[in-house]
Amino acid sequence: MNDRIYVDSPMVAEPKPFDFRESFDFFGDTDFISQAPSNAIDVQFSKSMVELQDACHPLCMDLMKLLGMGLELDDEDYFVRRSKWLQDNKSPSYKTFRALYYPAIPENIEIPVGQARVKEHSDHGFITLLFQDDTGGLEVRDREGNWIAADPIHGSIVVNIGDLLEFWSGGYLRATKHRVLIPELEIQKRISRQSIVYFLHPDSQTTLSPLPSKLIKKYHFSSILSGDFAEAKLAGVKSY
Ligand SMILES: [Fe+2]
């Protein structure tokens, strides 16, 4: 995916009951702002989003390098080299920058069983950077299956491992299951929640093949293009 696309609706059909949220996504390169119809998006809002996205890039590079070191790869820049979009912003990638808004829940509406602000899931990509406000509500699942509140810490960014990195590392690194439930306390239902997420993804032409790491003992795949992996995920393919 290398075209300039902006959407204000979920990329895939929501399972029922739908998640109680709104989202606004950026894909691909960011030149679209100058070309988008002026009434399509708020230009200042979009510029701010792009500035924040660009400001994330040094952190993205550091995190990719740290992952290379953590996996004891000979080339600690292994992942950085496969993310040219970090430098030129033109290389096709499924990286996505998303603004998420969870509205206050109106009084006197019936919440269907199973409805959440975001149901349990893991993110599709490599890693995700999450900026959350101080409202709270995010929970992450540990290896024993327990849900733990990821309470906001001022000045911090949550980093989640995504499905692609779990796959690429042969399961050595686990994708983080997470969710945001409808608050049980009435007073908390009346508070909206805002977050911004950056889904990092390697270049679409990157071949995902077994990583040169002695920490990873077993692989169950030979190779797949990063872009093909992403498309399969979006199509709902569960295994490869
Ligand atoms: Fe997520």
Boltz pocket constraint, residues with backbone or C-beta under 6 A from the ligand:
constraints:
  - pocket:
      binder: B
      contacts: [[A, 121], [A, 122], [A, 123], [A, 178]]
      max_distance: 6.0
